[in-house]
Amino acid sequence: MPSADTSPITVDFLSRFTASEQFDKVFQEGMGLVEETANYLDGPGRQDARLLDRHGAVAYATESMRLTTRLMQLASWLLLQRAIGAGEMTKDDVSKERRRITLADIGRGAPLNGSDQLPRALLDIVDRSLSLHQRILKFDAMLSVRSKADLGGVPSPISSQIDRIAAVFTARP
């Protein structure tokens, strides 16, 4: 009876992930949301903001700034993952760029006086950006487990399990 091979299987998880349909959908959604936001803020959003009183205008300006900051960070993360997956960056470049991206502090901020006046269109974009942010935080946590092992850090205790699961999904029948 032949013995089963128990040697660890190394899978380039990031390359597979960034080449996946799931990543492509998130990438397209993120870039589309950036474009939609810019179009709204430069067009209908200006008209909407003119209808607000002083408190509403301050809330609009604050929420718009939070939104654009969040989207800039999310777009930077998406572009970085794509570049890493394509092998376009060195490990040093990756390390420098990762430090520039802050995902933790870009969620929903404190409630604002006048936020009850914010236009529905702006609130819809904000809600979708927060949803995208939550998904990217999950992806980032998943990828950071992998990157610590790949960059010479202490591997996660679940790294071997992730490799085994990935191997099952990449095995050819």
C-alpha positions as a Markdown table, in Angstrom:
| # | Residue | x | y | z |
|---|---|---|---|---|
| 1 | Met | 0.0 | 0.0 | 0.0 |
| 2 | Pro | 1.6 | 3.3 | -1.0 |
| 3 | Ser | 2.1 | 5.9 | 1.7 |
| 4 | Ala | 0.3 | 9.2 | 1.5 |
| 5 | Asp | 2.5 | 12.2 | 0.9 |
| 6 | Thr | 2.2 | 14.4 | 4.0 |
| 7 | Ser | 4.7 | 17.1 | 2.9 |
| 8 | Pro | 3.2 | 20.6 | 3.0 |
| 9 | Ile | 1.8 | 22.0 | -0.2 |
| 10 | Thr | 2.8 | 25.6 | -0.9 |
| 11 | Val | 0.2 | 27.6 | -2.8 |
| 12 | Asp | 0.7 | 31.1 | -3.9 |
| 13 | Phe | -2.5 | 32.2 | -2.3 |
| 14 | Leu | -2.3 | 35.9 | -3.1 |
| 15 | Ser | -1.7 | 35.3 | -6.8 |
| 16 | Arg | -4.6 | 32.9 | -6.9 |
| 17 | Phe | -6.8 | 35.3 | -4.9 |
| 18 | Thr | -6.0 | 38.4 | -7.1 |
| 19 | Ala | -6.6 | 36.3 | -10.2 |
| 20 | Ser | -10.0 | 35.1 | -8.9 |
| 21 | Glu | -13.4 | 36.2 | -10.0 |
| 22 | Gln | -14.2 | 37.2 | -6.4 |
| 23 | Phe | -11.3 | 39.6 | -6.3 |
| 24 | Asp | -12.1 | 41.0 | -9.7 |
| 25 | Lys | -15.7 | 41.7 | -8.6 |
| 26 | Val | -14.5 | 43.5 | -5.5 |
| 27 | Phe | -11.9 | 45.4 | -7.5 |
| 28 | Gln | -14.5 | 46.5 | -10.1 |
| 29 | Glu | -16.9 | 47.4 | -7.4 |
| 30 | Gly | -14.3 | 49.5 | -5.6 |
| 31 | Met | -13.1 | 51.4 | -8.6 |
| 32 | Gly | -16.7 | 51.9 | -9.8 |
| 33 | Leu | -17.6 | 53.3 | -6.4 |
| 34 | Val | -14.7 | 55.7 | -6.6 |
| 35 | Glu | -15.9 | 56.9 | -10.0 |
| 36 | Glu | -19.5 | 57.1 | -9.0 |
| 37 | Thr | -18.6 | 59.1 | -5.9 |
| 38 | Ala | -16.5 | 61.6 | -7.9 |
| 39 | Asn | -19.3 | 62.1 | -10.4 |
| 40 | Tyr | -21.9 | 62.6 | -7.6 |
| 41 | Leu | -19.8 | 65.0 | -5.6 |
| 42 | Asp | -18.9 | 67.1 | -8.7 |
| 43 | Gly | -22.4 | 67.0 | -10.1 |
| 44 | Pro | -25.7 | 66.3 | -8.3 |
| 45 | Gly | -24.0 | 66.5 | -4.9 |
| 46 | Arg | -23.2 | 70.1 | -5.4 |
| 47 | Gln | -26.8 | 70.8 | -6.1 |
| 48 | Asp | -27.9 | 68.8 | -3.0 |
| 49 | Ala | -25.4 | 70.6 | -0.7 |
| 50 | Arg | -26.9 | 74.0 | -1.7 |
| 51 | Leu | -30.2 | 73.0 | -0.2 |
| 52 | Leu | -28.8 | 72.4 | 3.3 |
| 53 | Asp | -28.7 | 74.7 | 6.2 |
| 54 | Arg | -25.5 | 75.5 | 8.0 |
| 55 | His | -25.5 | 72.3 | 10.2 |
| 56 | Gly | -26.5 | 70.2 | 7.2 |
| 57 | Ala | -23.7 | 71.8 | 5.1 |
| 58 | Val | -21.1 | 71.0 | 7.7 |
| 59 | Ala | -22.4 | 67.4 | 8.0 |
| 60 | Tyr | -22.3 | 67.1 | 4.2 |
| 61 | Ala | -18.7 | 68.4 | 4.0 |
| 62 | Thr | -17.6 | 66.1 | 6.9 |
| 63 | Glu | -19.3 | 63.0 | 5.5 |
| 64 | Ser | -17.9 | 63.8 | 2.0 |
| 65 | Met | -14.4 | 64.0 | 3.4 |
| 66 | Arg | -14.8 | 60.8 | 5.3 |
| 67 | Leu | -16.1 | 59.1 | 2.2 |
| 68 | Thr | -13.4 | 60.2 | -0.1 |
| 69 | Thr | -10.7 | 59.3 | 2.5 |
| 70 | Arg | -12.2 | 55.8 | 2.9 |
| 71 | Leu | -12.4 | 55.3 | -0.8 |
| 72 | Met | -8.8 | 56.4 | -1.4 |
| 73 | Gln | -7.6 | 53.9 | 1.2 |
| 74 | Leu | -9.7 | 51.1 | -0.2 |
| 75 | Ala | -8.7 | 51.8 | -3.8 |
| 76 | Ser | -5.0 | 51.9 | -2.7 |
| 77 | Trp | -5.4 | 48.5 | -1.0 |
| 78 | Leu | -7.1 | 47.0 | -4.1 |
| 79 | Leu | -4.4 | 48.4 | -6.4 |
| 80 | Leu | -1.6 | 47.2 | -4.1 |
| 81 | Gln | -3.1 | 43.6 | -3.9 |
| 82 | Arg | -3.4 | 43.6 | -7.7 |
| 83 | Ala | 0.3 | 44.7 | -8.1 |
| 84 | Ile | 1.5 | 42.2 | -5.5 |
| 85 | Gly | -0.4 | 39.4 | -7.2 |
| 86 | Ala | 1.0 | 40.3 | -10.6 |
| 87 | Gly | 4.6 | 40.2 | -9.1 |
| 88 | Glu | 5.1 | 43.9 | -10.0 |
| 89 | Met | 6.6 | 44.8 | -6.6 |
| 90 | Thr | 9.5 | 43.8 | -4.5 |
| 91 | Lys | 9.0 | 42.7 | -0.8 |
| 92 | Asp | 10.5 | 46.0 | 0.3 |
| 93 | Asp | 8.1 | 48.0 | -1.9 |
| 94 | Val | 5.2 | 46.0 | -0.6 |
| 95 | Ser | 6.2 | 46.6 | 3.0 |
| 96 | Lys | 6.5 | 50.4 | 2.4 |
| 97 | Glu | 3.2 | 50.6 | 0.6 |
| 98 | Arg | 1.3 | 48.5 | 3.3 |
| 99 | Arg | 2.4 | 51.0 | 5.9 |
| 100 | Arg | 0.8 | 53.9 | 3.9 |
| 101 | Ile | -2.6 | 52.2 | 3.8 |
| 102 | Thr | -4.8 | 52.5 | 6.8 |
| 103 | Leu | -8.0 | 50.4 | 6.8 |
| 104 | Ala | -8.8 | 50.5 | 10.5 |
| 105 | Asp | -9.7 | 54.1 | 11.0 |
| 106 | Ile | -11.9 | 54.7 | 8.0 |
| 107 | Gly | -15.2 | 53.3 | 9.1 |
| 108 | Arg | -18.3 | 55.2 | 10.2 |
| 109 | Gly | -17.4 | 58.2 | 12.2 |
| 110 | Ala | -19.2 | 59.8 | 15.1 |
| 111 | Pro | -22.7 | 61.0 | 14.5 |
| 112 | Leu | -22.9 | 64.5 | 13.1 |
| 113 | Asn | -25.2 | 67.4 | 14.0 |
| 114 | Gly | -27.2 | 68.0 | 10.8 |
| 115 | Ser | -26.7 | 64.5 | 9.4 |
| 116 | Asp | -30.5 | 64.1 | 9.3 |
| 117 | Gln | -30.4 | 66.5 | 6.3 |
| 118 | Leu | -27.9 | 64.5 | 4.3 |
| 119 | Pro | -29.1 | 63.6 | 0.8 |
| 120 | Arg | -30.2 | 60.0 | 0.2 |
| 121 | Ala | -27.8 | 59.6 | -2.7 |
| 122 | Leu | -24.8 | 60.5 | -0.5 |
| 123 | Leu | -26.0 | 58.2 | 2.3 |
| 124 | Asp | -26.4 | 55.4 | -0.2 |
| 125 | Ile | -22.8 | 55.8 | -1.4 |
| 126 | Val | -21.5 | 56.0 | 2.2 |
| 127 | Asp | -23.4 | 52.8 | 3.1 |
| 128 | Arg | -22.0 | 50.9 | 0.1 |
| 129 | Ser | -18.4 | 52.2 | 0.9 |
| 130 | Leu | -18.8 | 50.9 | 4.4 |
| 131 | Ser | -20.0 | 47.5 | 3.2 |
| 132 | Leu | -17.0 | 47.4 | 0.8 |
| 133 | His | -14.7 | 48.4 | 3.7 |
| 134 | Gln | -15.9 | 45.5 | 5.8 |
| 135 | Arg | -15.3 | 43.0 | 3.0 |
| 136 | Ile | -11.8 | 44.4 | 2.4 |
| 137 | Leu | -11.0 | 44.2 | 6.1 |
| 138 | Lys | -11.9 | 40.5 | 6.0 |
| 139 | Phe | -9.7 | 39.9 | 2.9 |
| 140 | Asp | -6.9 | 41.9 | 4.5 |
| 141 | Ala | -7.0 | 39.8 | 7.6 |
| 142 | Met | -7.0 | 36.6 | 5.6 |
| 143 | Leu | -4.1 | 37.8 | 3.4 |
| 144 | Ser | -2.1 | 39.0 | 6.4 |
| 145 | Val | -2.1 | 35.5 | 7.9 |
| 146 | Arg | -0.5 | 34.3 | 4.6 |
| 147 | Ser | 1.9 | 37.2 | 4.1 |
| 148 | Lys | 3.5 | 36.8 | 7.6 |
| 149 | Ala | 4.6 | 33.4 | 6.6 |
| 150 | Asp | 5.6 | 34.5 | 3.1 |
| 151 | Leu | 7.6 | 37.5 | 4.4 |
| 152 | Gly | 9.6 | 35.4 | 6.9 |
| 153 | Gly | 7.5 | 36.2 | 10.0 |
| 154 | Val | 6.1 | 33.6 | 12.3 |
| 155 | Pro | 3.6 | 31.5 | 10.4 |
| 156 | Ser | 0.1 | 31.3 | 11.7 |
| 157 | Pro | -0.9 | 28.0 | 13.3 |
| 158 | Ile | -3.6 | 27.8 | 10.6 |
| 159 | Ser | -1.3 | 28.4 | 7.6 |
| 160 | Ser | -0.9 | 24.7 | 6.9 |
| 161 | Gln | -4.6 | 24.2 | 7.1 |
| 162 | Ile | -5.2 | 27.0 | 4.6 |
| 163 | Asp | -2.6 | 25.5 | 2.3 |
| 164 | Arg | -4.4 | 22.1 | 2.5 |
| 165 | Ile | -7.8 | 23.7 | 1.8 |
| 166 | Ala | -6.3 | 25.7 | -1.1 |
| 167 | Ala | -4.7 | 22.6 | -2.5 |
| 168 | Val | -8.1 | 20.8 | -2.6 |
| 169 | Phe | -9.7 | 23.7 | -4.6 |
| 170 | Thr | -6.8 | 23.8 | -7.0 |
| 171 | Ala | -6.4 | 20.1 | -7.6 |
| 172 | Arg | -7.4 | 18.8 | -11.0 |
| 173 | Pro | -9.9 | 15.9 | -11.1 |
